Amino acid sequence: MRSKELADFAGVTVRTLRHYHQLGLLPEPPRSANGYRAYGAVDLARVLRIKRLASLGIPLQQVAEMLAEDQVFTGAESACEAQVRTKDETLADLDRELAAQIERLQQQRCIIAELRERAIDPDVPPVFGEHLARLRGAGASSGLVDYERSGLLLVDRFFDESSDETEAVSQFFELVGETGSVEAYVEFNERMLNLSPDASEEDCRRLAEDFVSFMVPILKLGCEKHGWDLSAEKIEKLSCSPDFPYPSRNPEMACVEGKRSESESMLPKTCAAADDLPVPEEAQALDLLLDLYDEETLNDAQCRMNNLVIRGILSELVKG
């Protein structure tokens, strides 16, 4: 048989046969007088065997090792037993791997079912999906939805879905919904995203004050309902200075600060006293990414307004 005939009989392609030759799975057959490879029934049986093992999920490298063991088999009983054990170990490893794959697939199916049931975007963590759905329901622009989605994906990258930090952000969004404040949340964020680069300081200040008046009651409700630690003592320790010189940051991240321990503050410290407080590498990386994200997506006026909101929120929380 020539390559094409063998491939047809075995149900593979000629390219697959060449691949088997390259891996040493299929010995090179002798060539006929005209230079073509001449395969026999033994070669066909070997290809069928390779296909069978590969169909079980055994990597071709391991298939090669299993076939090589057959070639060195001496006929001794001990060698035969060792060969059987080796194959059994391979199958046991494969079975464990397949079980893990099945578990992952089942988890994926559960997530997909949840996404379909709750009409949640597949490209965001389910824990934040309802928030984006509420934004759309309140008439949020695609720009605002994209801005929120990207920021939440960055948070999700560094915090497990079951973490206190993720829970705090999710709780904040739930409070926005429970208090009937989704439309207001959309309005303030749209106003922020619509600020032109040359917006006046007065425009930034006025919007920041409105945003602070909106945010503070929700954050205080979170303290009462979920036990967020946003006490004056906590805020003063986190701020390091009376001016609260924080960089731009999404205002809803303030609730995360109340869930983190003092030494694990997500916000980068901007004063010398903060050098004594160690910040985990992941928190630092998230800080840098969030700052970079703001720099890439917000203009100067929007960043100034965002800073005013953060400072205003912290000032109001310190007052109690």
Secondary structure as GFF3:
##gff-version 3
##sequence-region A 1 320
A	DSSP	alpha_helix	3	10	.	.	.	ID=ss1
A	DSSP	alpha_helix	14	23	.	.	.	ID=ss2
A	DSSP	alpha_helix	41	55	.	.	.	ID=ss3
A	DSSP	alpha_helix	60	71	.	.	.	ID=ss4
A	DSSP	alpha_helix	77	118	.	.	.	ID=ss5
A	DSSP	alpha_helix	126	137	.	.	.	ID=ss6
A	DSSP	alpha_helix	142	158	.	.	.	ID=ss7
A	DSSP	alpha_helix	164	178	.	.	.	ID=ss8
A	DSSP	alpha_helix	182	193	.	.	.	ID=ss9
A	DSSP	alpha_helix	201	226	.	.	.	ID=ss10
A	DSSP	alpha_helix	232	239	.	.	.	ID=ss11
A	DSSP	three_ten_helix	251	253	.	.	.	ID=ss12
A	DSSP	alpha_helix	254	259	.	.	.	ID=ss13
A	DSSP	three_ten_helix	262	264	.	.	.	ID=ss14
A	DSSP	three_ten_helix	272	276	.	.	.	ID=ss15
A	DSSP	alpha_helix	281	297	.	.	.	ID=ss16
A	DSSP	alpha_helix	300	319	.	.	.	ID=ss17
###
